[in-house]
Amino acid sequence: MVNPLFAANAFGDRFELDALPLPRAAAGYAVQMLDTATLLDRDSGTFLPVRSAALQGIFASFDEAYAAAKKWTEKNCPTPDEHCLAIVPATFDTVLKRHVLIYGVLCGQP
């Protein structure tokens, strides 16, 4: 049985980076906590600020980001459908040495 809480678009619609009209090139996919400038760290499985030197927030594929978001949600959310996570395009600024949210901080409410 498929869990409806983790439908294909549970963390936003699937997208291909090359198909998006982005204001700057993306290095990959990231899992953003809505209303914050934090990303899910690949190594620790926790959310860290984009300015954290320890953050490893770029996933190579949408599927990798989805799996990480699902795992975090299963572990941390008593009500999984209220997770407040989104998969977003992101990059890493080598000059500033920090991750960049290409779309900025996404809001949970319009």
C-alpha positions in Angstrom: 0.0 0.0 0.0 1.3 3.5 -0.9 1.5 6.0 1.9 -0.6 9.0 0.8 1.4 11.3 3.1 4.4 10.6 0.9 3.0 11.1 -2.6 5.3 12.0 -5.4 4.7 15.7 -4.7 4.8 15.5 -0.9 7.7 18.0 -0.9 6.7 20.0 -4.0 6.4 19.1 -7.6 9.2 17.2 -9.2 11.4 19.4 -11.4 14.5 19.1 -13.5 17.1 21.8 -12.8 17.9 22.3 -16.5 14.2 23.0 -17.2 13.9 25.9 -14.7 14.4 29.6 -15.7 16.7 30.3 -12.7 18.3 33.7 -12.0 21.5 31.8 -11.3 22.7 28.3 -12.0 21.8 25.6 -9.5 24.4 23.1 -8.2 21.7 20.6 -7.2 18.6 20.0 -5.0 18.2 21.0 -1.4 15.5 20.3 1.3 14.5 23.6 2.8 12.5 24.1 6.0 9.8 26.6 5.0 10.0 30.1 6.6 13.6 29.6 7.4 17.1 29.9 5.8 17.9 26.3 6.8 18.7 23.3 4.7 18.8 19.6 5.5 22.4 18.5 6.0 23.3 15.3 4.1 25.7 14.1 6.8 23.8 14.7 10.0 20.2 14.6 8.9 19.5 17.9 10.7 18.7 21.3 9.5 21.5 23.9 9.5 21.6 27.5 8.5 22.7 28.2 5.0 25.7 30.1 6.4 26.9 27.1 8.5 30.4 26.0 7.4 29.4 22.4 8.3 26.3 22.3 6.0 26.4 19.8 3.2 23.0 20.7 1.8 23.2 19.9 -1.9 21.7 16.6 -3.2 22.6 15.4 -6.7 19.1 14.4 -7.7 15.5 15.1 -6.8 15.1 11.5 -5.7 18.0 11.8 -3.2 16.5 15.0 -1.7 13.1 13.3 -1.6 14.4 10.3 0.3 16.2 12.5 2.8 13.1 14.7 3.3 11.0 11.6 3.8 13.4 10.1 6.3 13.6 13.3 8.3 9.8 13.6 8.3 9.2 10.0 9.5 11.7 10.6 12.3 10.7 14.1 13.4 7.0 14.8 12.6 4.2 13.3 14.7 1.8 14.5 12.0 3.8 13.8 8.8 1.5 15.8 6.5 2.4 19.0 8.4 6.2 18.7 7.7 6.8 22.2 6.3 9.6 21.0 3.9 10.2 21.7 0.3 12.7 20.5 -2.3 14.3 23.5 -3.9 17.1 24.4 -6.3 20.2 25.6 -4.5 23.8 26.4 -5.2 27.0 27.0 -3.3 28.8 30.4 -3.5 32.5 29.6 -3.5 33.4 33.2 -2.7 31.2 33.6 0.3 31.6 29.9 1.2 27.9 29.4 1.8 24.8 27.8 0.3 22.4 30.0 -1.6 18.6 29.6 -1.7 18.0 30.6 -5.3 14.4 31.3 -4.7 15.1 32.8 -1.2 13.3 31.8 1.9 10.0 30.1 0.9 7.0 30.8 3.0 4.7 28.1 4.3 1.7 30.3 3.7 1.0 32.4 0.6 
